[in-house]
Amino acid sequence: MKPGQTGLTRIYHATHYSFKGLRAAWLFEAAFRQEVWLGLVLFPILILAPITITERAILLLSYFTLLLTELLNSAIEAVVDRIGPEFHELSGRAKDIASAAVFIGLTQLMVIWSVILWPH
């Protein structure tokens, strides 16, 4: 087992690091900020639309999936950039693949929101 905190102390520290990561994403990642603003536009639709609780949950989860993907994309970009500014095929590939994941997340969000909300 890896040495370090356990139990509630570990949970406390993990939560602290998570909020630190969210703050860093907000401060340094324009795409993350834009997606948060998108959520502020989508949230009233989520609340006011005449849909079931299950449909609301699906819409919300598709939005959270987008945020999750953007956070992972940003983390991959930060690690690649940390290695060095010079071009390397694998670095470019890693960044492109992470960007593609965000694109798929955005596409998923648009499809799910359209399919659920279009009939209403």
Number of C-alpha atoms within 10 A of each C-alpha: 3 4 5 7 12 10 7 9 11 12 12 13 13 13 12 12 12 12 12 12 14 13 12 12 18 16 11 11 14 11 16 22 15 12 17 17 12 12 17 11 11 15 14 10 15 19 11 8 13 12 14 10 11 9 17 18 12 16 23 18 13 21 25 17 17 23 21 15 22 24 21 15 21 21 16 18 18 12 12 17 13 9 9 10 9 7 8 10 7 10 19 13 11 15 20 14 14 21 19 14 17 22 15 14 21 20 14 16 21 14 13 17 21 13 11 16 16 8 7 9
